[in-house]
Amino acid sequence: LPAYVFESGSDLARHVAHIVAGIIRERNALGQNAVLGLPTGSTPVGVYRELARMHQEEGLDLSGVITFNLDEYYGLTPDQLQSYHRWMHEQFFSKVNVRKENIYIPRGDVPLSRIDAYCREYEGEIERAGGIDLMILGIGGNGHIGFNEPFSVRNSRTRLCTLDPVTRRAAASDFFGEWNVPTQAITLGLGTIFDARKILLLALGEHKAGIIKELTEGAITPRVPASYLQEHGDAAVLVDAAAASKLT
Ligand code: F6R
């Protein structure tokens, strides 16, 4: 799995935004939609900021972009403070011109009885869009991507999943205490993620150095769901110097 090391998080963000913008412009020129898979969390913030800048200052046109977010906490309504709907709106969608009808984020308030059908519909929308051109990923300290926790099935599709205690602990401050963190989420499956034509996994900071070492130098193992990326034909890992600090 190729790993590219950047001096700083902002260098990395500029580089990734440049790749995203390239795909968007290429598709715009052909009159086609660019289809992006998007994460939330601290890692992609700089990328969204840079894309918003490119939109505002350089006229990058996102009106043809279709986006699919990776995940959402189960039990949260879209307007709730910690929901990924709200986060995406504040960090990105409020600053660019992606059309409302082209934004897909799993809803956390779907009744349990409808979940399976809802997840199948979400997959159907991805297919209808023509599949994901570029999937941007962060990684959990335990190796999760989306909310596919360790030992998630390699071919899993979009579904309701249970959050690992490690993941709930990492989210504790957002929810004012670990006990408030939802226990479940809706996530794109590993199989769904690996269907993307191109995948960029980003990691920033020293606290990711251990898992980045395992991911790029270790074997493929169900214990580290991101390690399956080694089997993808067009996946790369982009890290800052701190996240690369344990690489040999
Ligand atoms: C969020 C997501 C998660 C995060 C991961 C890293 O949509 O899919 O897999 O990418 O938990 O989170 P941060 O970037 O906050 O360290």
py3Dmol code that shows the C-alpha trace and the ligand (Angstrom):
import py3Dmol

protein = """\
ATOM      1  CA  LEU A   1       0.000   0.000   0.000  1.00  0.00           C
ATOM      2  CA  PRO A   2       1.796   3.183  -1.091  1.00  0.00           C
ATOM      3  CA  ALA A   3       2.210   5.744   1.688  1.00  0.00           C
ATOM      4  CA  TYR A   4       2.949   9.402   0.979  1.00  0.00           C
ATOM      5  CA  VAL A   5       4.313  11.554   3.765  1.00  0.00           C
ATOM      6  CA  PHE A   6       3.643  15.313   3.943  1.00  0.00           C
ATOM      7  CA  GLU A   7       5.479  17.757   6.124  1.00  0.00           C
ATOM      8  CA  SER A   8       2.285  19.138   7.611  1.00  0.00           C
ATOM      9  CA  GLY A   9      -1.444  18.575   7.707  1.00  0.00           C
ATOM     10  CA  SER A  10      -2.061  21.638   5.581  1.00  0.00           C
ATOM     11  CA  ASP A  11       0.326  20.405   2.875  1.00  0.00           C
ATOM     12  CA  LEU A  12      -1.580  17.144   2.853  1.00  0.00           C
ATOM     13  CA  ALA A  13      -4.940  18.927   2.719  1.00  0.00           C
ATOM     14  CA  ARG A  14      -3.855  21.064  -0.226  1.00  0.00           C
ATOM     15  CA  HIS A  15      -2.622  18.004  -2.090  1.00  0.00           C
ATOM     16  CA  VAL A  16      -5.845  16.039  -1.531  1.00  0.00           C
ATOM     17  CA  ALA A  17      -8.049  19.023  -2.416  1.00  0.00           C
ATOM     18  CA  HIS A  18      -6.056  19.358  -5.622  1.00  0.00           C
ATOM     19  CA  ILE A  19      -6.767  15.719  -6.549  1.00  0.00           C
ATOM     20  CA  VAL A  20     -10.473  16.128  -5.733  1.00  0.00           C
ATOM     21  CA  ALA A  21     -10.676  19.343  -7.768  1.00  0.00           C
ATOM     22  CA  GLY A  22      -8.952  17.607 -10.679  1.00  0.00           C
ATOM     23  CA  ILE A  23     -11.593  14.876 -10.752  1.00  0.00           C
ATOM     24  CA  ILE A  24     -14.391  17.436 -10.464  1.00  0.00           C
ATOM     25  CA  ARG A  25     -13.036  19.561 -13.341  1.00  0.00           C
ATOM     26  CA  GLU A  26     -12.452  16.511 -15.514  1.00  0.00           C
ATOM     27  CA  ARG A  27     -16.056  15.390 -15.001  1.00  0.00           C
ATOM     28  CA  ASN A  28     -17.435  18.910 -15.454  1.00  0.00           C
ATOM     29  CA  ALA A  29     -15.629  19.157 -18.810  1.00  0.00           C
ATOM     30  CA  LEU A  30     -17.357  15.954 -19.935  1.00  0.00           C
ATOM     31  CA  GLY A  31     -20.726  17.084 -18.613  1.00  0.00           C
ATOM     32  CA  GLN A  32     -20.697  14.201 -16.137  1.00  0.00           C
ATOM     33  CA  ASN A  33     -21.108  13.988 -12.369  1.00  0.00           C
ATOM     34  CA  ALA A  34     -18.102  13.465 -10.110  1.00  0.00           C
ATOM     35  CA  VAL A  35     -19.137  11.043  -7.365  1.00  0.00           C
ATOM     36  CA  LEU A  36     -17.318  11.438  -4.046  1.00  0.00           C
ATOM     37  CA  GLY A  37     -17.365   9.314  -0.895  1.00  0.00           C
ATOM     38  CA  LEU A  38     -16.793  11.524   2.146  1.00  0.00           C
ATOM     39  CA  PRO A  39     -15.794  11.138   5.790  1.00  0.00           C
ATOM     40  CA  THR A  40     -16.350  13.375   8.811  1.00  0.00           C
ATOM     41  CA  GLY A  41     -13.982  13.734  11.767  1.00  0.00           C
ATOM     42  CA  SER A  42     -10.954  15.867  12.486  1.00  0.00           C
ATOM     43  CA  THR A  43      -8.827  14.497   9.634  1.00  0.00           C
ATOM     44  CA  PRO A  44     -10.647  15.861   6.541  1.00  0.00           C
ATOM     45  CA  VAL A  45     -11.335  19.351   7.949  1.00  0.00           C
ATOM     46  CA  GLY A  46      -8.405  20.924   6.066  1.00  0.00           C
ATOM     47  CA  VAL A  47      -9.441  19.285   2.800  1.00  0.00           C
ATOM     48  CA  TYR A  48     -12.968  20.696   3.078  1.00  0.00           C
ATOM     49  CA  ARG A  49     -11.565  24.113   3.966  1.00  0.00           C
ATOM     50  CA  GLU A  50      -9.271  24.086   0.946  1.00  0.00           C
ATOM     51  CA  LEU A  51     -12.053  22.946  -1.406  1.00  0.00           C
ATOM     52  CA  ALA A  52     -14.289  25.723  -0.068  1.00  0.00           C
ATOM     53  CA  ARG A  53     -11.487  28.207  -0.724  1.00  0.00           C
ATOM     54  CA  MET A  54     -11.062  26.901  -4.269  1.00  0.00           C
ATOM     55  CA  HIS A  55     -14.807  27.302  -4.801  1.00  0.00           C
ATOM     56  CA  GLN A  56     -14.876  30.838  -3.428  1.00  0.00           C
ATOM     57  CA  GLU A  57     -11.612  32.170  -4.846  1.00  0.00           C
ATOM     58  CA  GLU A  58     -11.006  30.087  -7.958  1.00  0.00           C
ATOM     59  CA  GLY A  59     -14.543  29.364  -9.062  1.00  0.00           C
ATOM     60  CA  LEU A  60     -14.327  25.584  -8.609  1.00  0.00           C
ATOM     61  CA  ASP A  61     -17.818  24.471  -9.610  1.00  0.00           C
ATOM     62  CA  LEU A  62     -19.315  21.663  -7.526  1.00  0.00           C
ATOM     63  CA  SER A  63     -22.811  21.877  -8.994  1.00  0.00           C
ATOM     64  CA  GLY A  64     -22.310  18.535 -10.760  1.00  0.00           C
ATOM     65  CA  VAL A  65     -20.868  16.717  -7.753  1.00  0.00           C
ATOM     66  CA  ILE A  66     -22.735  13.881  -6.058  1.00  0.00           C
ATOM     67  CA  THR A  67     -21.604  13.003  -2.539  1.00  0.00           C
ATOM     68  CA  PHE A  68     -22.125   9.956  -0.345  1.00  0.00           C
ATOM     69  CA  ASN A  69     -21.117  10.168   3.263  1.00  0.00           C
ATOM     70  CA  LEU A  70     -19.668   7.110   4.904  1.00  0.00           C
ATOM     71  CA  ASP A  71     -21.651   6.980   8.068  1.00  0.00           C
ATOM     72  CA  GLU A  72     -23.964   8.469  10.690  1.00  0.00           C
ATOM     73  CA  TYR A  73     -24.618   7.709  14.340  1.00  0.00           C
ATOM     74  CA  TYR A  74     -27.769   5.700  14.852  1.00  0.00           C
ATOM     75  CA  GLY A  75     -30.417   7.410  16.943  1.00  0.00           C
ATOM     76  CA  LEU A  76     -29.545  10.994  15.992  1.00  0.00           C
ATOM     77  CA  THR A  77     -31.792  13.234  13.918  1.00  0.00           C
ATOM     78  CA  PRO A  78     -30.069  15.240  11.158  1.00  0.00           C
ATOM     79  CA  ASP A  79     -30.309  18.514  13.102  1.00  0.00           C
ATOM     80  CA  GLN A  80     -28.846  17.180  16.349  1.00  0.00           C
ATOM     81  CA  LEU A  81     -25.582  18.783  17.495  1.00  0.00           C
ATOM     82  CA  GLN A  82     -23.333  15.728  17.023  1.00  0.00           C
ATOM     83  CA  SER A  83     -24.932  14.399  13.862  1.00  0.00           C
ATOM     84  CA  TYR A  84     -22.758  14.000  10.809  1.00  0.00           C
ATOM     85  CA  HIS A  85     -25.498  15.723   8.774  1.00  0.00           C
ATOM     86  CA  ARG A  86     -24.979  18.851  10.771  1.00  0.00           C
ATOM     87  CA  TRP A  87     -21.202  18.485  10.759  1.00  0.00           C
ATOM     88  CA  MET A  88     -21.027  18.151   6.972  1.00  0.00           C
ATOM     89  CA  HIS A  89     -23.279  21.144   6.525  1.00  0.00           C
ATOM     90  CA  GLU A  90     -21.184  23.320   8.818  1.00  0.00           C
ATOM     91  CA  GLN A  91     -17.759  22.180   7.600  1.00  0.00           C
ATOM     92  CA  PHE A  92     -18.458  21.875   3.894  1.00  0.00           C
ATOM     93  CA  PHE A  93     -21.865  21.990   2.258  1.00  0.00           C
ATOM     94  CA  SER A  94     -22.763  25.477   3.524  1.00  0.00           C
ATOM     95  CA  LYS A  95     -19.606  26.813   1.827  1.00  0.00           C
ATOM     96  CA  VAL A  96     -19.798  25.197  -1.614  1.00  0.00           C
ATOM     97  CA  ASN A  97     -22.388  24.704  -4.354  1.00  0.00           C
ATOM     98  CA  VAL A  98     -23.127  20.982  -4.152  1.00  0.00           C
ATOM     99  CA  ARG A  99     -26.861  20.666  -4.872  1.00  0.00           C
ATOM    100  CA  LYS A 100     -29.012  19.583  -1.957  1.00  0.00           C
ATOM    101  CA  GLU A 101     -30.512  16.733  -3.962  1.00  0.00           C
ATOM    102  CA  ASN A 102     -27.025  15.418  -4.725  1.00  0.00           C
ATOM    103  CA  ILE A 103     -26.017  15.085  -1.055  1.00  0.00           C
ATOM    104  CA  TYR A 104     -26.460  11.648   0.471  1.00  0.00           C
ATOM    105  CA  ILE A 105     -25.798  11.049   4.165  1.00  0.00           C
ATOM    106  CA  PRO A 106     -27.276   8.051   5.974  1.00  0.00           C
ATOM    107  CA  ARG A 107     -30.056   9.150   8.311  1.00  0.00           C
ATOM    108  CA  GLY A 108     -29.653   8.115  11.922  1.00  0.00           C
ATOM    109  CA  ASP A 109     -33.372   8.333  12.651  1.00  0.00           C
ATOM    110  CA  VAL A 110     -34.649   5.577  10.374  1.00  0.00           C
ATOM    111  CA  PRO A 111     -36.879   3.208  12.375  1.00  0.00           C
ATOM    112  CA  LEU A 112     -35.296  -0.152  13.109  1.00  0.00           C
ATOM    113  CA  SER A 113     -37.952  -1.934  11.069  1.00  0.00           C
ATOM    114  CA  ARG A 114     -36.906   0.014   7.952  1.00  0.00           C
ATOM    115  CA  ILE A 115     -33.133  -0.123   8.372  1.00  0.00           C
ATOM    116  CA  ASP A 116     -32.382  -3.009   6.016  1.00  0.00           C
ATOM    117  CA  ALA A 117     -34.500  -1.562   3.218  1.00  0.00           C
ATOM    118  CA  TYR A 118     -33.046   1.898   3.859  1.00  0.00           C
ATOM    119  CA  CYS A 119     -29.472   0.612   3.605  1.00  0.00           C
ATOM    120  CA  ARG A 120     -30.294  -1.205   0.362  1.00  0.00           C
ATOM    121  CA  GLU A 121     -31.756   2.041  -0.999  1.00  0.00           C
ATOM    122  CA  TYR A 122     -28.559   3.898  -0.065  1.00  0.00           C
ATOM    123  CA  GLU A 123     -26.540   1.324  -2.003  1.00  0.00           C
ATOM    124  CA  GLY A 124     -28.999   1.697  -4.887  1.00  0.00           C
ATOM    125  CA  GLU A 125     -28.381   5.458  -4.994  1.00  0.00           C
ATOM    126  CA  ILE A 126     -24.637   4.850  -5.253  1.00  0.00           C
ATOM    127  CA  GLU A 127     -25.229   2.488  -8.158  1.00  0.00           C
ATOM    128  CA  ARG A 128     -27.593   4.941  -9.854  1.00  0.00           C
ATOM    129  CA  ALA A 129     -24.913   7.637  -9.566  1.00  0.00           C
ATOM    130  CA  GLY A 130     -22.557   5.325 -11.444  1.00  0.00           C
ATOM    131  CA  GLY A 131     -20.434   4.251  -8.473  1.00  0.00           C
ATOM    132  CA  ILE A 132     -17.979   6.254  -6.395  1.00  0.00           C
ATOM    133  CA  ASP A 133     -15.080   7.853  -8.307  1.00  0.00           C
ATOM    134  CA  LEU A 134     -13.079   8.874  -5.264  1.00  0.00           C
ATOM    135  CA  MET A 135     -13.506   7.687  -1.702  1.00  0.00           C
ATOM    136  CA  ILE A 136     -11.773   9.712   0.982  1.00  0.00           C
ATOM    137  CA  LEU A 137     -11.233   7.892   4.264  1.00  0.00           C
ATOM    138  CA  GLY A 138      -9.945   8.598   7.734  1.00  0.00           C
ATOM    139  CA  ILE A 139      -8.885   5.750   9.997  1.00  0.00           C
ATOM    140  CA  GLY A 140      -9.716   4.925  13.609  1.00  0.00           C
ATOM    141  CA  GLY A 141      -6.945   4.126  16.061  1.00  0.00           C
ATOM    142  CA  ASN A 142      -8.260   0.548  15.939  1.00  0.00           C
ATOM    143  CA  GLY A 143      -8.060   0.382  12.136  1.00  0.00           C
ATOM    144  CA  HIS A 144     -11.735   1.053  11.391  1.00  0.00           C
ATOM    145  CA  ILE A 145     -12.819   2.753   8.169  1.00  0.00           C
ATOM    146  CA  GLY A 146     -16.270   4.262   8.088  1.00  0.00           C
ATOM    147  CA  PHE A 147     -17.632   2.512  11.146  1.00  0.00           C
ATOM    148  CA  ASN A 148     -16.452  -0.897   9.998  1.00  0.00           C
ATOM    149  CA  GLU A 149     -14.867  -1.965  13.249  1.00  0.00           C
ATOM    150  CA  PRO A 150     -12.256  -4.754  13.624  1.00  0.00           C
ATOM    151  CA  PHE A 151     -13.523  -8.110  12.318  1.00  0.00           C
ATOM    152  CA  SER A 152     -16.139  -6.549  10.023  1.00  0.00           C
ATOM    153  CA  VAL A 153     -16.836  -8.785   7.061  1.00  0.00           C
ATOM    154  CA  ARG A 154     -14.672  -8.072   4.008  1.00  0.00           C
ATOM    155  CA  ASN A 155     -17.668  -8.053   1.643  1.00  0.00           C
ATOM    156  CA  SER A 156     -20.067  -6.245   3.970  1.00  0.00           C
ATOM    157  CA  ARG A 157     -22.503  -3.717   2.520  1.00  0.00           C
ATOM    158  CA  THR A 158     -24.197  -0.653   4.033  1.00  0.00           C
ATOM    159  CA  ARG A 159     -25.724  -1.653   7.356  1.00  0.00           C
ATOM    160  CA  LEU A 160     -26.436  -0.897  11.003  1.00  0.00           C
ATOM    161  CA  CYS A 161     -23.322  -1.740  13.013  1.00  0.00           C
ATOM    162  CA  THR A 162     -22.190  -1.698  16.636  1.00  0.00           C
ATOM    163  CA  LEU A 163     -19.488   0.736  17.690  1.00  0.00           C
ATOM    164  CA  ASP A 164     -16.319  -0.530  19.320  1.00  0.00           C
ATOM    165  CA  PRO A 165     -15.673   0.754  22.882  1.00  0.00           C
ATOM    166  CA  VAL A 166     -12.464   2.365  21.531  1.00  0.00           C
ATOM    167  CA  THR A 167     -14.523   4.323  18.987  1.00  0.00           C
ATOM    168  CA  ARG A 168     -17.074   5.424  21.576  1.00  0.00           C
ATOM    169  CA  ARG A 169     -14.265   6.582  23.861  1.00  0.00           C
ATOM    170  CA  ALA A 170     -12.717   8.609  21.018  1.00  0.00           C
ATOM    171  CA  ALA A 171     -16.077  10.351  20.495  1.00  0.00           C
ATOM    172  CA  ALA A 172     -16.704  10.978  24.200  1.00  0.00           C
ATOM    173  CA  SER A 173     -15.761  14.662  24.213  1.00  0.00           C
ATOM    174  CA  ASP A 174     -18.148  15.425  21.321  1.00  0.00           C
ATOM    175  CA  PHE A 175     -20.988  13.923  23.322  1.00  0.00           C
ATOM    176  CA  PHE A 176     -20.015  15.314  26.743  1.00  0.00           C
ATOM    177  CA  GLY A 177     -19.254  11.840  28.087  1.00  0.00           C
ATOM    178  CA  GLU A 178     -18.758   8.347  26.757  1.00  0.00           C
ATOM    179  CA  TRP A 179     -22.111   7.173  28.112  1.00  0.00           C
ATOM    180  CA  ASN A 180     -23.885   9.611  25.758  1.00  0.00           C
ATOM    181  CA  VAL A 181     -22.184   8.251  22.632  1.00  0.00           C
ATOM    182  CA  PRO A 182     -24.579   6.154  20.545  1.00  0.00           C
ATOM    183  CA  THR A 183     -23.798   2.434  20.562  1.00  0.00           C
ATOM    184  CA  GLN A 184     -24.655   1.934  16.901  1.00  0.00           C
ATOM    185  CA  ALA A 185     -24.185   3.621  13.549  1.00  0.00           C
ATOM    186  CA  ILE A 186     -25.093   3.206   9.914  1.00  0.00           C
ATOM    187  CA  THR A 187     -21.995   2.707   7.785  1.00  0.00           C
ATOM    188  CA  LEU A 188     -21.070   1.969   4.220  1.00  0.00           C
ATOM    189  CA  GLY A 189     -19.787  -1.612   4.164  1.00  0.00           C
ATOM    190  CA  LEU A 190     -16.205  -2.610   3.495  1.00  0.00           C
ATOM    191  CA  GLY A 191     -17.323  -4.103   0.186  1.00  0.00           C
ATOM    192  CA  THR A 192     -19.113  -0.856  -0.690  1.00  0.00           C
ATOM    193  CA  ILE A 193     -16.003   1.176   0.127  1.00  0.00           C
ATOM    194  CA  PHE A 194     -13.714  -1.094  -1.895  1.00  0.00           C
ATOM    195  CA  ASP A 195     -16.006  -0.733  -4.935  1.00  0.00           C
ATOM    196  CA  ALA A 196     -14.822   2.895  -5.227  1.00  0.00           C
ATOM    197  CA  ARG A 197     -12.555   3.399  -8.219  1.00  0.00           C
ATOM    198  CA  LYS A 198      -9.976   5.372  -6.242  1.00  0.00           C
ATOM    199  CA  ILE A 199      -9.387   5.492  -2.480  1.00  0.00           C
ATOM    200  CA  LEU A 200      -7.307   7.920  -0.426  1.00  0.00           C
ATOM    201  CA  LEU A 201      -6.914   7.162   3.266  1.00  0.00           C
ATOM    202  CA  LEU A 202      -5.733  10.150   5.308  1.00  0.00           C
ATOM    203  CA  ALA A 203      -4.211  10.222   8.769  1.00  0.00           C
ATOM    204  CA  LEU A 204      -2.859  13.090  10.855  1.00  0.00           C
ATOM    205  CA  GLY A 205      -1.063  13.144  14.179  1.00  0.00           C
ATOM    206  CA  GLU A 206       1.094  11.041  16.412  1.00  0.00           C
ATOM    207  CA  HIS A 207      -1.887   9.141  17.822  1.00  0.00           C
ATOM    208  CA  LYS A 208      -2.335   7.533  14.386  1.00  0.00           C
ATOM    209  CA  ALA A 209       1.334   6.508  13.983  1.00  0.00           C
ATOM    210  CA  GLY A 210       0.833   3.003  15.414  1.00  0.00           C
ATOM    211  CA  ILE A 211      -2.103   2.073  13.223  1.00  0.00           C
ATOM    212  CA  ILE A 212      -0.449   3.604  10.134  1.00  0.00           C
ATOM    213  CA  LYS A 213       2.569   1.392  10.707  1.00  0.00           C
ATOM    214  CA  GLU A 214       0.336  -1.679  11.012  1.00  0.00           C
ATOM    215  CA  LEU A 215      -1.648  -0.670   7.949  1.00  0.00           C
ATOM    216  CA  THR A 216       1.280  -0.015   5.631  1.00  0.00           C
ATOM    217  CA  GLU A 217       3.861  -2.505   6.918  1.00  0.00           C
ATOM    218  CA  GLY A 218       1.713  -5.252   8.426  1.00  0.00           C
ATOM    219  CA  ALA A 219      -0.218  -8.158   6.916  1.00  0.00           C
ATOM    220  CA  ILE A 220      -3.810  -8.098   5.734  1.00  0.00           C
ATOM    221  CA  THR A 221      -5.872  -9.007   8.764  1.00  0.00           C
ATOM    222  CA  PRO A 222      -9.534  -8.778   9.783  1.00  0.00           C
ATOM    223  CA  ARG A 223      -8.286  -7.177  13.003  1.00  0.00           C
ATOM    224  CA  VAL A 224      -7.389  -4.089  10.928  1.00  0.00           C
ATOM    225  CA  PRO A 225     -10.253  -3.571   8.448  1.00  0.00           C
ATOM    226  CA  ALA A 226      -8.276  -0.873   6.604  1.00  0.00           C
ATOM    227  CA  SER A 227      -5.593  -3.477   5.792  1.00  0.00           C
ATOM    228  CA  TYR A 228      -7.874  -4.902   3.069  1.00  0.00           C
ATOM    229  CA  LEU A 229      -7.027  -1.743   1.128  1.00  0.00           C
ATOM    230  CA  GLN A 230      -3.796  -3.529   0.194  1.00  0.00           C
ATOM    231  CA  GLU A 231      -5.919  -5.593  -2.208  1.00  0.00           C
ATOM    232  CA  HIS A 232      -7.437  -2.541  -3.910  1.00  0.00           C
ATOM    233  CA  GLY A 233      -5.859  -1.572  -7.224  1.00  0.00           C
ATOM    234  CA  ASP A 234      -5.903   2.192  -6.668  1.00  0.00           C
ATOM    235  CA  ALA A 235      -5.625   2.982  -2.962  1.00  0.00           C
ATOM    236  CA  ALA A 236      -3.027   5.093  -1.195  1.00  0.00           C
ATOM    237  CA  VAL A 237      -2.287   6.290   2.313  1.00  0.00           C
ATOM    238  CA  LEU A 238      -1.498   9.982   2.851  1.00  0.00           C
ATOM    239  CA  VAL A 239      -0.078  11.014   6.206  1.00  0.00           C
ATOM    240  CA  ASP A 240       1.601  13.928   7.915  1.00  0.00           C
ATOM    241  CA  ALA A 241       5.063  13.582   9.474  1.00  0.00           C
ATOM    242  CA  ALA A 242       3.633  12.794  12.931  1.00  0.00           C
ATOM    243  CA  ALA A 243       1.448   9.938  11.662  1.00  0.00           C
ATOM    244  CA  ALA A 244       4.471   8.634   9.707  1.00  0.00           C
ATOM    245  CA  SER A 245       6.799   8.764  12.701  1.00  0.00           C
ATOM    246  CA  LYS A 246       6.767   4.991  13.339  1.00  0.00           C
ATOM    247  CA  LEU A 247       7.346   3.958   9.723  1.00  0.00           C
ATOM    248  CA  THR A 248      10.652   2.225   9.076  1.00  0.00           C
TER     249      THR A 248
END
"""
ligand_1 = """\
16
F6R
C -16.067 9.324 10.036
C -15.446 8.014 9.790
C -14.400 7.485 10.736
C -13.248 8.474 10.934
C -12.212 7.914 11.901
C -11.098 8.922 12.184
O -17.018 9.620 9.044
O -15.811 7.350 8.848
O -13.910 6.268 10.249
O -12.652 8.735 9.692
O -12.831 7.564 13.099
O -11.617 10.037 12.831
P -10.747 11.360 13.053
O -10.479 11.935 11.694
O -11.621 12.265 13.865
O -9.505 10.940 13.747
"""
view = py3Dmol.view(width=600, height=400)
view.addModel(protein, "pdb")
view.setStyle({"model": 0}, {"cartoon": {"style": "trace"}})
view.addModel(ligand_1, "xyz")
view.setStyle({"model": 1}, {"stick": {}})
view.zoomTo()
view.show()
